[in-house]
Amino acid sequence: MKLSSCAALLAAAVLIAPLSGVTGAAAAQKADAEALPAVNMEAAVKAAQIDPRRPDNTLTPGAKAGVLLVEQALRDLRLLDAKWVDGYFGTTTVAAYANYQKSLGLSGLDANGLPGKTSLTKLGAGRFTVTRVITPGARVSVGGSVLNARTRDMLAEARRLLGRDFALDQGSYNPGGDPTSVGTHDGGGVVDVSVEGMNAATRTAVVRALRLVGFAAWLRSPQQGDWPWHIHAVAISDPDLSSQAQHQVGDYYLGLNGLANRGPDDGPRTTIRTWEEYRRR
């Protein structure tokens, strides 16, 4: 073999060696990640909304394994007593998770006790991976109301199902905007739909369409509170929900009306789905 050929082969080997090392490291990292258990964020967030509103310790279906991983991590950080590591995302676990979020320097809606993408991923570092991630998306203005992109898309799909438009009386991220809302609109995912010009059948049809795409929605009347007729809708599992809106979602799953009296649900019966579940159906 000529000297020049040997030199060329040697140079190629020098170049290939570090590349092989990088490839090997990446493969090892991938293998490590695959070896970790997974937390289904959709299931964990659903449990964090429903479990605190339950009258008993019934577990949210499909959530136990992931909730246990979250609680074990919170326990290891000395934020949750071991006796609460039970797969039940009740008020104690919600409070512990909110304290964990605050320990990361988060505040406001980012420390609302619901597992968000950023906090859950950091909590899982070296412990678990996160699947079925939910994100609210950017804040946008729709018809003069502030929403997040997830809520905007849900409303657009509800309008498509109805074959008609509807207006909003109030949007999201509106702290103190309407005292009668008792904080439900402080965060994301919550809207009040105007029913002006709608007859009873149309009002019911709008509530049904909102429910079908993933809202906990009810028709509100002046007899129920100090407000005009409107439809109140909460986007299930929106990571930006205020604590009051979280409670309304939990009550919706339990067949209640989302009001302080916790009366029976008075809306049309539909299969309860999140937006993500609706899109996968």
C-alpha positions as CSV (number, residue, x, y, z in Angstrom):
1,M,0.0,0.0,0.0
2,K,1.3,3.4,-0.8
3,L,2.2,5.8,2.0
4,S,-0.4,8.3,1.0
5,S,-3.1,5.7,1.2
6,C,-2.0,4.7,4.7
7,A,-2.1,8.3,5.8
8,A,-5.6,8.7,4.4
9,L,-6.8,5.6,6.2
10,L,-5.3,6.8,9.5
11,A,-6.9,10.2,9.2
12,A,-10.3,8.6,8.5
13,A,-9.9,6.4,11.6
14,V,-9.1,9.4,13.7
15,L,-12.2,11.2,12.5
16,I,-14.5,8.1,12.9
17,A,-13.3,7.3,16.5
18,P,-14.8,10.4,18.2
19,L,-18.0,10.2,16.1
20,S,-18.4,6.6,17.2
21,G,-18.0,7.7,20.8
22,V,-20.7,10.3,20.5
23,T,-23.0,7.9,18.8
24,G,-22.4,5.4,21.6
25,A,-23.1,8.0,24.3
26,A,-26.3,9.0,22.6
27,A,-27.4,5.4,22.4
28,A,-26.6,4.8,26.1
29,Q,-28.6,7.9,27.1
30,K,-31.5,6.6,25.0
31,A,-31.3,3.2,26.6
32,D,-31.2,4.8,30.1
33,A,-34.3,6.9,29.3
34,E,-36.1,3.8,28.0
35,A,-35.3,1.9,31.1
36,L,-37.0,4.5,33.3
37,P,-40.7,4.2,34.1
38,A,-43.1,6.7,32.6
39,V,-45.6,9.2,34.0
40,N,-48.6,9.8,31.8
41,M,-49.1,13.5,32.3
42,E,-52.7,13.4,31.0
43,A,-53.6,10.8,33.7
44,A,-51.7,12.6,36.4
45,V,-53.3,16.0,35.7
46,K,-56.8,14.4,35.5
47,A,-56.2,12.8,38.9
48,A,-55.0,16.1,40.4
49,Q,-58.4,17.6,39.4
50,I,-60.7,14.8,40.4
51,D,-59.2,13.2,43.5
52,P,-59.3,16.3,45.8
53,R,-63.1,16.5,45.2
54,R,-63.9,12.8,45.9
55,P,-65.8,11.9,49.0
56,D,-63.6,8.8,49.4
57,N,-60.2,7.4,48.3
58,T,-61.3,5.9,45.0
59,L,-58.4,6.2,42.6
60,T,-58.7,7.8,39.2
61,P,-58.6,5.1,36.6
62,G,-55.3,4.7,34.8
63,A,-53.5,7.2,37.0
64,K,-52.2,5.2,40.0
65,A,-48.8,4.1,38.6
66,G,-47.8,7.6,37.5
67,V,-49.2,9.3,40.6
68,L,-47.1,6.9,42.7
69,L,-44.0,7.9,40.9
70,V,-44.7,11.6,41.4
71,E,-45.5,11.1,45.1
72,Q,-42.3,9.0,45.6
73,A,-40.3,11.8,44.1
74,L,-42.0,14.4,46.3
75,R,-41.3,12.2,49.3
76,D,-37.6,11.9,48.4
77,L,-37.5,15.7,48.3
78,R,-39.1,15.8,51.8
79,L,-42.1,17.6,50.5
80,L,-44.6,14.7,51.1
81,D,-44.9,12.4,54.1
82,A,-44.5,8.7,53.2
83,K,-48.0,7.9,54.4
84,W,-49.4,9.9,51.5
85,V,-47.6,7.9,48.8
86,D,-50.7,6.0,47.8
87,G,-51.5,6.8,44.2
88,Y,-54.2,9.2,45.2
89,F,-53.6,12.8,44.0
90,G,-55.6,14.4,46.9
91,T,-55.3,17.8,48.5
92,T,-52.1,16.9,50.4
93,T,-50.3,15.8,47.2
94,V,-51.6,18.9,45.3
95,A,-50.2,21.1,48.1
96,A,-46.9,19.2,48.0
97,Y,-46.6,19.5,44.3
98,A,-47.4,23.3,44.5
99,N,-44.6,23.6,47.1
100,Y,-42.2,21.7,44.7
101,Q,-43.2,24.1,41.9
102,K,-42.4,27.1,44.2
103,S,-39.0,25.5,45.1
104,L,-38.2,25.8,41.4
105,G,-38.8,29.5,41.5
106,L,-42.2,29.2,39.9
107,S,-45.2,31.3,41.0
108,G,-48.8,32.1,40.2
109,L,-50.4,29.7,37.7
110,D,-47.1,27.9,37.3
111,A,-47.4,26.9,41.0
112,N,-51.0,25.8,41.0
113,G,-50.4,22.2,42.1
114,L,-51.2,20.7,38.7
115,P,-48.3,18.8,37.1
116,G,-47.1,21.1,34.3
117,K,-44.6,20.0,31.6
118,T,-41.6,22.0,33.0
119,S,-42.0,21.0,36.6
120,L,-42.9,17.4,35.9
121,T,-40.0,16.9,33.6
122,K,-37.6,18.3,36.2
123,L,-39.1,16.2,39.0
124,G,-38.6,13.1,36.8
125,A,-35.0,13.7,36.0
126,G,-33.3,10.4,36.7
127,R,-36.5,8.9,38.0
128,F,-39.1,8.8,35.2
129,T,-39.9,10.0,31.8
130,V,-43.0,12.1,30.9
131,T,-45.5,10.9,28.2
132,R,-48.8,12.3,26.9
133,V,-47.6,15.9,27.5
134,I,-50.3,18.6,27.7
135,T,-49.4,22.3,26.9
136,P,-51.8,25.2,27.0
137,G,-49.9,27.0,24.2
138,A,-49.4,30.7,23.7
139,R,-51.9,33.3,24.9
140,V,-53.9,34.8,22.1
141,S,-56.7,37.3,21.7
142,V,-60.0,36.0,20.2
143,G,-62.8,38.4,19.8
144,G,-61.4,40.7,22.4
145,S,-61.0,37.9,25.0
146,V,-57.6,36.5,26.1
147,L,-57.3,32.7,25.7
148,N,-54.6,30.2,25.3
149,A,-54.1,28.3,22.0
150,R,-55.5,25.1,23.4
151,T,-58.7,26.7,24.5
152,R,-59.0,28.6,21.2
153,D,-58.7,25.4,19.2
154,M,-61.3,23.7,21.4
155,L,-63.8,26.5,20.8
156,A,-63.1,26.4,17.1
157,E,-63.9,22.7,17.0
158,A,-67.1,23.2,19.1
159,R,-68.2,25.9,16.6
160,R,-67.5,23.5,13.7
161,L,-69.6,20.8,15.3
162,L,-72.5,23.2,15.9
163,G,-72.3,24.7,12.4
164,R,-72.7,28.2,13.9
165,D,-70.7,30.9,15.7
166,F,-71.1,32.1,19.3
167,A,-69.6,35.0,21.2
168,L,-67.8,35.1,24.5
169,D,-68.8,37.3,27.5
170,Q,-65.5,36.6,29.3
171,G,-62.3,34.9,28.5
172,S,-59.4,33.6,30.6
173,Y,-56.5,35.1,32.6
174,N,-58.9,37.7,34.0
175,P,-58.1,38.0,37.7
176,G,-60.7,40.1,39.5
177,G,-62.5,40.9,36.2
178,D,-65.8,39.6,37.4
179,P,-66.3,39.1,41.2
180,T,-69.1,36.6,40.6
181,S,-66.7,34.3,38.9
182,V,-65.0,33.7,42.3
183,G,-61.6,33.1,40.7
184,T,-62.4,30.6,38.0
185,H,-61.3,33.0,35.3
186,D,-58.1,33.9,37.0
187,G,-56.2,31.2,35.1
188,G,-56.4,29.7,31.6
189,G,-59.0,27.4,30.0
190,V,-62.1,29.1,31.2
191,V,-64.7,31.1,29.2
192,D,-68.3,32.4,29.5
193,V,-70.3,32.0,26.3
194,S,-73.0,34.5,25.5
195,V,-76.5,33.0,24.9
196,E,-78.0,36.2,23.6
197,G,-80.5,35.4,20.9
198,M,-80.4,31.7,21.6
199,N,-83.5,29.7,22.3
200,A,-83.5,26.8,24.9
201,A,-82.7,24.1,22.3
202,T,-79.7,26.1,20.9
203,R,-78.4,26.8,24.4
204,T,-78.4,23.0,25.2
205,A,-76.8,22.3,21.8
206,V,-74.0,24.7,22.6
207,V,-73.4,23.1,26.0
208,R,-73.3,19.7,24.4
209,A,-70.8,20.7,21.7
210,L,-68.5,22.2,24.3
211,R,-68.7,19.1,26.4
212,L,-68.0,16.9,23.4
213,V,-64.6,18.6,22.7
214,G,-63.4,18.6,26.3
215,F,-65.0,21.3,28.3
216,A,-66.8,20.9,31.6
217,A,-69.7,23.2,30.6
218,W,-73.0,24.2,32.1
219,L,-75.8,26.6,31.3
220,R,-76.0,29.2,34.1
221,S,-79.2,31.1,35.0
222,P,-80.0,34.2,37.1
223,Q,-81.7,31.9,39.6
224,Q,-78.4,30.2,40.4
225,G,-76.4,33.4,41.2
226,D,-75.9,37.1,40.7
227,W,-75.3,36.8,36.9
228,P,-77.2,36.9,33.6
229,W,-77.9,33.8,31.5
230,H,-74.7,32.4,30.1
231,I,-72.7,29.2,29.5
232,H,-69.7,28.6,31.7
233,A,-67.1,26.3,30.3
234,V,-63.8,25.0,31.7
235,A,-61.2,23.3,29.5
236,I,-60.6,20.0,31.3
237,S,-56.9,19.4,32.1
238,D,-55.7,22.8,31.1
239,P,-52.4,23.1,33.0
240,D,-53.1,26.8,33.7
241,L,-56.4,26.3,35.5
242,S,-56.9,28.3,38.7
243,S,-57.6,26.2,41.8
244,Q,-61.3,27.1,41.7
245,A,-61.5,25.9,38.0
246,Q,-59.7,22.7,38.9
247,H,-62.4,22.0,41.5
248,Q,-65.2,22.6,38.9
249,V,-63.6,20.0,36.6
250,G,-63.4,17.5,39.5
251,D,-67.0,18.1,40.3
252,Y,-68.0,17.6,36.6
253,Y,-66.4,14.2,36.6
254,L,-68.3,13.4,39.7
255,G,-71.6,14.3,38.2
256,L,-72.0,17.7,39.9
257,N,-72.9,21.2,38.6
258,G,-69.6,23.0,39.4
259,L,-71.4,25.5,41.8
260,A,-70.7,26.0,45.5
261,N,-73.8,24.0,46.4
262,R,-72.3,21.0,44.6
263,G,-75.7,20.1,43.2
264,P,-76.3,17.4,40.5
265,D,-75.2,18.1,37.0
266,D,-78.1,19.7,35.1
267,G,-76.5,19.6,31.6
268,P,-76.9,17.3,28.7
269,R,-75.3,13.8,29.1
270,T,-72.2,13.2,27.0
271,T,-69.1,11.0,27.3
272,I,-66.6,13.0,29.4
273,R,-63.4,13.5,27.4
274,T,-60.4,15.8,27.5
275,W,-59.4,17.7,24.3
276,E,-56.5,15.2,23.8
277,E,-58.9,12.3,24.1
278,Y,-61.3,13.9,21.7
279,R,-58.6,14.3,19.1
280,R,-57.6,10.7,19.4
281,R,-61.0,9.2,19.3
